[in-house]
Amino acid sequence: MKFREKTYLVTLVLFLVILNAGIFSLAFYTYGNNVSAAKDIAAAEEKVIAEAFSNDIAYLSREESIRRVMDAYGEFYKKKGIYLSFSFPEGDAVSTLPAGLTPPKAGHSKEQRTEEGRYFLIGETVSRRDFFMVYAKDIGYLDEDFRHLAMIYVPVSLLASLFLALCLFLVLRKLASPLERLRTATEEMAKGNFAVRAPDTGKDEFSLLGKDFNRMAQHVEDHTRRLEESAATKQRMLDDLAHEMRTPLTSIRGYAEFLQIANIPEEEKLEAADYIISQAGRLEKIAERLLDEAFIRENGIKGEDTALLALIFRVEKMLAPKARTLGVSLTVEGKETEAYCDPLLMEMLLSNLADNAMKACRQKPDGKVTLRVRREGEFALLCVEDNGAGMTEEQISRITEPFYRTDRSRSRSEGGTGLGLSLCAKIASAHGAVLEFRSAVGEGTVAEVRLGPKNLTNP
């Protein structure tokens, strides 16, 4: 049985019990008040009758005259539904009481039922001669009135109960509709539809529950999307890795088989061996870059306050020989600035950015790469700027993807792995830094790393 149905039945039963108990309690209370009022009226009538009778016989001495007065009183009040009995001190009585009634004692009253009705009786001694008078009045009409009232209450109670049952059903269905929609949304989510949302308008508990459910659903959907994107990225990386490794492995295998079976001069053998060594070195670089990324992912950074200008000079000194070989001018600009970072990883990031910048502008006779550091508020900015070939917006959006190259054939010929900028992005992310590229085709590229203070990068 559903919660709404349980609530409906329990609430309906409780309300009907309380409603009918209230109605019939009111009926019995009214009935009791009517009985009390009737008895009070009867007692007042009895006093009036007793006093009038006492006055009427005060000056009568003959028994016959007194008896005539008794008969007159009895007949007169009998027509009004009041029955009287007068007894002489000697025991003789004049009575209009219905058969079966037992008189009460003097000064007492009681109720008594007979086959003919329900009577209220009062016994009293009247006049100084000790006449005993019994007053009796039929109050059975009160029972009849109560039966008629009950006959009205029963259908009214039934109609009120039916109306209440209908109203309660409609109200509970309306109130429980958000819960029903929430249950439907939960079923949809259980089936894998993480885009489903529950109604969350209003300020009641169901609305708050709907809002909590929607927040949970949004988190689940976002997490699922991230997992799907991560899985797709990993799959693409594995596909690219397999593709990247297939070319050098094929070359190594081909040249190895050539050396095994071919009868060629020693010079050609040396050339083949050199090519095998270069391709093996390429595979080694791919493995090293993948290991570097895995190390950063597993161990994070070991930060310290680092002098960035000194770090840039170390990178410039390390890359100067290659810059001279490529015919590229490599310069450093800026003032000494400190930032919280891992110096080894930041050196690796800058050397990768600078290496890519030198390759991009080596075709120009005036190729130039500038390493720059400056402070901007609470941030330290490391920039690598070149005047090389530049990139399109589509290339910039994909530049940090593993194995992505703007010029695939040239990168392979230079021994590139396509993992350098991907590693740079990982290092920046580990520092909580922002890595941005700005470029224009034919004009050059600016790569900028924005390092925050220690409390931002390492909360």
C-alpha positions as CSV (number, residue, x, y, z in Angstrom):
1,M,0.0,0.0,0.0
2,K,1.3,3.4,-1.0
3,F,2.1,6.1,1.6
4,R,-0.6,8.3,0.2
5,E,-3.2,5.5,0.6
6,K,-2.0,4.7,4.2
7,T,-2.2,8.4,5.1
8,Y,-5.6,8.7,3.5
9,L,-7.1,5.7,5.4
10,V,-5.6,6.6,8.8
11,T,-6.6,10.3,8.5
12,L,-10.1,9.4,7.3
13,V,-10.7,6.9,10.1
14,L,-9.4,9.2,12.8
15,F,-11.4,12.1,11.5
16,L,-14.6,10.2,11.1
17,V,-14.2,8.7,14.6
18,I,-13.6,12.2,16.1
19,L,-16.4,13.8,13.9
20,N,-19.0,11.2,14.8
21,A,-17.9,11.1,18.5
22,G,-18.3,14.8,18.6
23,I,-21.7,14.8,16.9
24,F,-23.2,12.2,19.1
25,S,-21.5,13.6,22.2
26,L,-23.2,16.9,21.4
27,A,-26.5,15.0,20.9
28,F,-26.3,13.3,24.2
29,Y,-25.2,16.5,25.9
30,T,-28.3,18.3,24.4
31,Y,-30.5,15.4,25.5
32,G,-29.1,15.5,29.1
33,N,-29.7,19.3,29.2
34,N,-33.3,18.8,28.0
35,V,-34.0,16.2,30.6
36,S,-32.5,18.4,33.4
37,A,-34.6,21.4,32.1
38,A,-37.7,19.2,32.0
39,K,-37.1,18.1,35.6
40,D,-36.5,21.7,36.8
41,I,-39.8,22.7,35.1
42,A,-41.6,19.7,36.7
43,A,-40.2,20.6,40.2
44,A,-41.4,24.2,39.7
45,E,-44.8,23.1,38.6
46,E,-45.0,20.7,41.6
47,K,-44.3,23.5,44.0
48,V,-46.9,25.7,42.4
49,I,-49.5,23.0,42.6
50,A,-48.6,22.0,46.2
51,E,-48.9,25.6,47.3
52,A,-52.2,26.2,45.5
53,F,-53.7,23.0,46.9
54,S,-52.6,23.9,50.4
55,N,-54.2,27.3,50.1
56,D,-57.4,25.8,48.7
57,I,-58.0,23.4,51.5
58,A,-56.7,25.6,54.3
59,Y,-60.2,26.5,55.5
60,L,-62.0,23.3,54.6
61,S,-62.7,20.9,57.4
62,R,-65.0,18.4,55.9
63,E,-63.4,15.4,54.2
64,E,-65.9,15.4,51.5
65,S,-65.1,19.0,50.5
66,I,-61.4,18.2,50.6
67,R,-61.9,15.1,48.4
68,R,-63.8,17.2,45.9
69,V,-60.9,19.7,45.7
70,M,-58.5,16.7,45.2
71,D,-60.7,15.3,42.4
72,A,-60.8,18.8,40.8
73,Y,-57.0,19.1,40.9
74,G,-56.5,15.7,39.5
75,E,-58.9,16.1,36.6
76,F,-57.7,19.6,35.8
77,Y,-54.0,18.7,35.6
78,K,-54.5,15.4,34.0
79,K,-55.6,17.2,30.9
80,K,-52.3,19.0,30.9
81,G,-50.3,15.7,31.2
82,I,-49.7,16.0,34.9
83,Y,-50.8,13.3,37.2
84,L,-51.5,13.8,40.9
85,S,-52.2,11.6,43.9
86,F,-53.4,12.9,47.2
87,S,-53.4,10.8,50.3
88,F,-55.2,11.5,53.6
89,P,-53.2,11.0,56.8
90,E,-55.4,8.0,57.5
91,G,-54.2,6.4,54.2
92,D,-57.1,7.0,51.9
93,A,-56.1,8.4,48.5
94,V,-57.4,10.2,45.5
95,S,-55.2,9.5,42.5
96,T,-54.9,10.0,38.7
97,L,-51.5,8.3,38.5
98,P,-51.1,5.8,35.7
99,A,-51.0,2.2,36.7
100,G,-47.7,0.7,37.7
101,L,-46.1,3.8,39.2
102,T,-44.6,3.6,42.7
103,P,-44.8,6.9,44.6
104,P,-41.5,8.2,46.0
105,K,-41.0,9.2,49.6
106,A,-41.9,12.6,50.9
107,G,-39.3,15.2,49.8
108,H,-37.8,12.9,47.1
109,S,-38.1,12.5,43.4
110,K,-37.4,9.8,40.9
111,E,-37.8,8.6,37.4
112,Q,-39.8,5.5,36.5
113,R,-40.6,3.8,33.3
114,T,-43.8,1.8,32.5
115,E,-45.2,0.3,29.4
116,E,-47.0,3.6,28.8
117,G,-44.1,6.0,29.1
118,R,-41.3,7.5,31.2
119,Y,-42.4,9.5,34.2
120,F,-40.8,11.9,36.6
121,L,-42.3,11.7,40.1
122,I,-42.0,14.0,43.2
123,G,-43.4,13.2,46.6
124,E,-44.3,16.0,49.1
125,T,-46.3,16.6,52.3
126,V,-48.7,19.5,51.8
127,S,-50.6,21.7,54.2
128,R,-50.5,21.5,57.9
129,R,-52.8,18.5,57.9
130,D,-50.0,16.3,56.5
131,F,-51.6,15.4,53.2
132,F,-49.2,13.5,51.0
133,M,-49.1,14.6,47.3
134,V,-47.4,12.8,44.5
135,Y,-46.7,14.7,41.3
136,A,-46.0,12.7,38.1
137,K,-45.3,14.0,34.6
138,D,-44.6,12.1,31.5
139,I,-41.2,13.1,30.0
140,G,-41.2,10.3,27.4
141,Y,-41.4,13.0,24.7
142,L,-37.7,13.7,25.4
143,D,-36.8,10.2,24.3
144,E,-38.9,10.7,21.1
145,D,-37.2,14.0,20.5
146,F,-33.8,12.3,20.9
147,R,-34.7,9.6,18.4
148,H,-35.8,12.2,15.9
149,L,-32.6,14.1,16.5
150,A,-30.5,10.9,16.0
151,M,-32.4,10.2,12.8
152,I,-31.3,13.6,11.6
153,Y,-27.7,13.2,12.9
154,V,-27.1,9.9,11.2
155,P,-27.7,10.9,7.6
156,V,-26.0,14.3,8.2
157,S,-23.0,12.4,9.6
158,L,-23.0,10.0,6.7
159,L,-23.1,12.9,4.1
160,A,-20.4,14.8,6.0
161,S,-18.2,11.7,6.1
162,L,-18.6,11.1,2.4
163,F,-17.9,14.8,1.6
164,L,-14.9,14.6,3.9
165,A,-13.6,11.4,2.3
166,L,-13.8,13.1,-1.2
167,C,-12.1,16.3,0.0
168,L,-9.4,14.4,1.8
169,F,-8.7,12.3,-1.2
170,L,-8.4,15.3,-3.5
171,V,-6.3,17.2,-1.0
172,L,-3.9,14.3,-0.3
173,R,-3.6,13.6,-4.0
174,K,-2.7,17.3,-4.6
175,L,-0.3,17.4,-1.7
176,A,1.3,14.0,-2.6
177,S,1.7,14.8,-6.3
178,P,5.3,16.3,-5.8
179,L,6.2,13.1,-3.9
180,E,4.8,11.0,-6.7
181,R,6.7,13.0,-9.3
182,L,9.8,12.7,-7.2
183,R,9.3,8.9,-7.1
184,T,8.9,8.9,-10.9
185,A,12.1,11.0,-11.2
186,T,13.9,8.5,-9.0
187,E,12.8,5.6,-11.2
188,E,14.0,7.5,-14.3
189,M,17.4,8.1,-12.6
190,A,17.6,4.4,-11.6
191,K,17.1,3.6,-15.3
192,G,20.1,5.8,-16.2
193,N,18.3,9.1,-17.1
194,F,20.4,11.5,-15.1
195,A,18.9,14.5,-16.8
196,V,15.6,14.0,-15.1
197,R,14.5,16.7,-12.5
198,A,11.9,16.7,-9.8
199,P,9.5,19.6,-9.1
200,D,11.0,22.0,-6.6
201,T,8.7,25.0,-6.6
202,G,7.4,26.1,-3.2
203,K,8.8,26.1,0.3
204,D,7.3,23.0,1.9
205,E,9.2,19.8,2.8
206,F,8.4,18.2,-0.6
207,S,9.9,21.2,-2.4
208,L,13.0,21.1,-0.3
209,L,13.3,17.4,-0.9
210,G,12.9,18.1,-4.7
211,K,15.6,20.7,-4.6
212,D,18.0,18.3,-2.7
213,F,17.2,15.6,-5.3
214,N,17.8,18.0,-8.2
215,R,21.2,19.0,-6.6
216,M,22.1,15.4,-6.2
217,A,20.9,14.6,-9.8
218,Q,23.0,17.6,-11.1
219,H,26.1,16.3,-9.2
220,V,25.5,12.8,-10.5
221,E,25.0,14.1,-14.1
222,D,28.1,16.3,-13.9
223,H,30.2,13.5,-12.4
224,T,28.9,11.0,-15.0
225,R,29.7,13.5,-17.7
226,R,33.2,14.0,-16.3
227,L,33.7,10.3,-16.2
228,E,32.5,9.9,-19.7
229,E,34.8,12.7,-20.9
230,S,37.7,11.3,-18.9
231,A,37.0,7.8,-20.4
232,A,36.8,9.3,-23.9
233,T,40.0,11.3,-23.3
234,K,41.8,8.2,-22.0
235,Q,40.6,6.1,-24.9
236,R,41.7,8.8,-27.4
237,M,45.0,9.0,-25.6
238,L,45.4,5.2,-25.8
239,D,44.5,5.3,-29.5
240,D,46.9,8.1,-30.1
241,L,49.6,6.4,-28.1
242,A,49.2,3.2,-30.1
243,H,49.4,5.2,-33.3
244,E,52.5,7.1,-32.1
245,M,54.2,4.0,-31.0
246,R,53.4,2.0,-34.2
247,T,55.4,4.3,-36.5
248,P,58.8,4.0,-34.5
249,L,58.2,0.3,-33.7
250,T,57.5,-0.4,-37.4
251,S,60.7,1.5,-38.4
252,I,62.8,-0.2,-35.7
253,R,61.5,-3.7,-36.8
254,G,62.0,-2.9,-40.5
255,Y,65.6,-1.6,-40.1
256,A,66.4,-4.5,-37.7
257,E,65.2,-7.0,-40.2
258,F,67.1,-5.1,-43.0
259,L,70.3,-5.3,-41.0
260,Q,69.7,-8.9,-40.3
261,I,69.4,-10.1,-43.9
262,A,70.8,-7.3,-46.1
263,N,74.4,-7.3,-47.4
264,I,75.1,-3.6,-47.4
265,P,78.2,-1.4,-46.8
266,E,79.2,-0.6,-43.2
267,E,78.2,3.1,-43.7
268,E,74.6,2.1,-44.5
269,K,74.5,-0.2,-41.5
270,L,75.6,2.7,-39.3
271,E,72.9,4.9,-40.7
272,A,70.2,2.2,-40.1
273,A,71.5,1.7,-36.6
274,D,71.4,5.4,-36.0
275,Y,67.8,5.5,-37.1
276,I,66.9,2.6,-34.8
277,I,68.6,4.4,-31.9
278,S,66.7,7.7,-32.7
279,Q,63.3,5.9,-32.9
280,A,64.1,4.1,-29.6
281,G,64.9,7.4,-28.1
282,R,61.6,8.7,-29.3
283,L,59.8,5.8,-27.5
284,E,61.9,6.5,-24.4
285,K,60.7,10.2,-24.5
286,I,57.1,9.1,-24.7
287,A,57.5,6.8,-21.8
288,E,59.3,9.5,-19.7
289,R,56.5,12.0,-20.4
290,L,53.8,9.5,-19.5
291,L,55.7,8.7,-16.3
292,D,56.1,12.5,-15.5
293,E,52.3,12.9,-15.8
294,A,51.6,9.8,-13.7
295,F,54.1,11.2,-11.0
296,I,52.3,14.6,-10.9
297,R,48.9,12.9,-10.7
298,E,49.9,10.6,-7.9
299,N,52.2,12.9,-5.8
300,G,51.1,16.4,-6.5
301,I,53.6,19.2,-6.0
302,K,56.2,20.0,-3.4
303,G,55.9,23.7,-3.2
304,E,58.2,26.3,-1.8
305,D,58.8,30.1,-2.1
306,T,60.7,30.3,-5.4
307,A,62.6,33.1,-7.1
308,L,61.0,33.1,-10.6
309,L,63.6,35.3,-12.4
310,A,66.4,33.0,-11.3
311,L,64.3,30.0,-12.4
312,I,63.9,31.6,-15.9
313,F,67.6,32.2,-16.2
314,R,68.2,28.5,-15.5
315,V,65.8,27.6,-18.2
316,E,67.4,30.1,-20.6
317,K,70.9,28.7,-19.8
318,M,69.7,25.1,-20.4
319,L,68.1,25.9,-23.8
320,A,70.7,28.4,-25.1
321,P,72.7,25.7,-27.1
322,K,69.5,24.5,-28.9
323,A,68.5,28.1,-29.6
324,R,71.8,28.8,-31.2
325,T,71.5,25.6,-33.3
326,L,68.0,26.7,-34.5
327,G,69.1,30.3,-35.1
328,V,66.6,31.7,-32.6
329,S,67.3,34.6,-30.2
330,L,66.4,33.6,-26.6
331,T,66.1,36.5,-24.1
332,V,64.9,37.0,-20.5
333,E,62.9,40.0,-19.2
334,G,61.5,41.0,-15.8
335,K,62.3,41.7,-12.2
336,E,62.8,39.3,-9.4
337,T,59.4,37.9,-8.2
338,E,58.7,35.2,-5.7
339,A,55.8,32.7,-5.9
340,Y,54.9,29.5,-4.2
341,C,55.5,26.5,-6.5
342,D,57.5,23.4,-7.2
343,P,60.7,24.8,-8.8
344,L,61.5,21.5,-10.7
345,L,58.1,21.1,-12.2
346,M,57.8,24.8,-13.0
347,E,61.2,24.6,-14.7
348,M,59.9,21.6,-16.7
349,L,56.8,23.6,-17.7
350,L,58.8,26.7,-18.9
351,S,61.4,24.6,-20.8
352,N,58.6,22.8,-22.7
353,L,56.9,26.1,-23.5
354,A,60.2,27.6,-24.6
355,D,61.1,24.5,-26.6
356,N,57.8,24.6,-28.5
357,A,58.2,28.4,-29.1
358,M,61.7,27.9,-30.6
359,K,60.5,25.2,-32.9
360,A,57.6,27.5,-34.0
361,C,59.9,30.4,-35.0
362,R,63.0,28.6,-36.3
363,Q,62.0,29.1,-39.9
364,K,62.1,32.9,-39.5
365,P,65.5,34.7,-40.0
366,D,64.7,36.9,-37.0
367,G,63.1,34.2,-34.8
368,K,62.9,35.4,-31.3
369,V,61.7,33.8,-28.0
370,T,61.3,35.9,-24.8
371,L,61.0,34.5,-21.3
372,R,59.3,37.1,-19.1
373,V,58.2,37.4,-15.4
374,R,56.1,40.1,-13.9
375,R,53.7,40.7,-11.0
376,E,50.1,41.6,-11.4
377,G,48.5,42.3,-8.0
378,E,48.7,39.1,-5.9
379,F,49.5,37.0,-9.0
380,A,52.9,36.2,-10.6
381,L,52.9,35.8,-14.4
382,L,55.3,33.7,-16.3
383,C,55.2,34.4,-20.1
384,V,56.9,32.7,-23.1
385,E,56.4,34.8,-26.2
386,D,57.6,34.0,-29.7
387,N,57.2,35.6,-33.2
388,G,56.8,32.3,-34.9
389,A,54.1,30.7,-37.2
390,G,51.3,31.2,-34.7
391,M,48.1,29.1,-34.3
392,T,44.5,29.2,-35.2
393,E,41.7,29.3,-32.5
394,E,40.9,25.6,-33.2
395,Q,44.6,24.7,-32.7
396,I,44.7,26.7,-29.5
397,S,41.6,24.9,-28.1
398,R,43.4,21.5,-28.7
399,I,47.0,22.4,-28.0
400,T,47.1,20.7,-24.6
401,E,45.5,17.4,-25.7
402,P,47.9,14.5,-25.5
403,F,49.6,13.7,-28.9
404,Y,48.1,16.7,-30.6
405,R,50.4,18.6,-33.0
406,T,49.9,21.7,-35.0
407,D,52.3,20.2,-37.6
408,R,52.4,16.5,-37.2
409,S,55.0,15.7,-39.9
410,R,57.4,18.3,-38.7
411,S,57.1,17.3,-35.0
412,R,57.8,13.7,-35.8
413,S,60.8,14.5,-37.8
414,E,62.1,16.5,-34.9
415,G,61.5,13.7,-32.4
416,G,58.6,15.4,-30.7
417,T,56.2,13.3,-28.6
418,G,53.0,15.5,-28.7
419,L,52.9,15.2,-24.8
420,G,54.9,18.4,-23.9
421,L,52.0,20.8,-23.7
422,S,49.7,18.2,-22.1
423,L,52.3,17.8,-19.4
424,C,52.5,21.6,-19.0
425,A,48.7,21.7,-18.5
426,K,49.0,19.0,-15.8
427,I,51.7,20.9,-14.0
428,A,49.7,24.2,-14.1
429,S,46.6,22.4,-12.8
430,A,48.6,20.8,-10.0
431,H,49.7,24.3,-8.9
432,G,46.1,25.7,-9.2
433,A,47.5,28.0,-11.8
434,V,46.0,29.1,-15.1
435,L,47.8,28.3,-18.4
436,E,46.6,30.4,-21.4
437,F,47.6,30.8,-25.0
438,R,47.1,33.8,-27.2
439,S,48.1,33.5,-30.8
440,A,47.7,34.9,-34.3
441,V,48.7,33.0,-37.5
442,G,52.0,34.4,-38.9
443,E,52.5,36.8,-35.9
444,G,53.5,34.5,-33.0
445,T,52.2,33.1,-29.7
446,V,52.1,34.1,-26.1
447,A,51.9,31.4,-23.5
448,E,51.1,32.7,-20.0
449,V,51.1,31.0,-16.6
450,R,49.2,32.8,-13.8
451,L,50.4,31.7,-10.4
452,G,48.4,32.7,-7.4
453,P,49.6,33.2,-3.8
454,K,50.2,30.3,-1.5
455,N,46.8,30.3,0.1
456,L,45.3,30.1,-3.4
457,T,47.5,27.5,-4.9
458,N,47.7,25.3,-1.8
459,P,44.6,25.9,0.3
